[in-house]
């Protein structure tokens, strides 16, 4: 497993685990990041990433991307 922040752009990744506090997990879940779901990194700039998840594009910062394990 590795954090989403290290994923290669364009590759489809399966979310294995989501870390952080209960509040952070709930926030990521509301954005569409759920265990077993897929996430595709569109672009990455200085650790911040734009991710395609559930047919939507979501921008998350490096801290959040590190909590999502693929």
N, C-alpha and C positions, 0 to 999 in steps of 0.2 A: 504494500500500500504506500501511496505517496499523496501529499497534499495537492489539491486542484491547482494551486499556484504554479506547480511544476509541469502541468500537462502541456502537451504539444498542441498548438492551434489546429483546429480542423478534425482532430481525433474525437470519436465518441467514447466517453468514459462512463463506467457504471459507478455510482456512488456507493461506497462500502460502509462508511461510518461518518457520523457528524459529531464533532466534539464541541466543547464549550459549555457554558451554563445553560440551564433550562430555558432562560429567556432568549439566548442566542440561537439555540436549537429551534425554538418555536418561530423566531423571526426567519431563519433560513427555510424552515418548512413552509411558511407562508409565501415565500418567494418561489417555492417549487422544488427546493432541494430536499429530496426524501431518499432514504436508503433503498437501494434497488432501482432507483430512477437513473436516467442518463443525463449527462451534461457534456456539452461541446464548447470548448474555449474558442471564441471567435478571435479576440485579440488580447494581448497582454502588454501593458505599459507600466514599467517601474513596479511590478508586482500586482498592480490593480488589473482586474480582468473583466472582460465582457463575455458572458456565458449564455449559450442558448440552452434553455431548460424548459421543457413542456411547451414547445412552440413559441416561447417568448425569449426576448433578450434581456438579461439582467446584468447590471454593473455592480461588482462587489469589490471591496478593498482587499489588500493583501492579508490582513488579519483574518477576515472572514474566509478567504480562499484557503488559508492554512488549516482551518477547522474542518473543511470538507475533504475527506479522504477517499481516494479512488484506487 
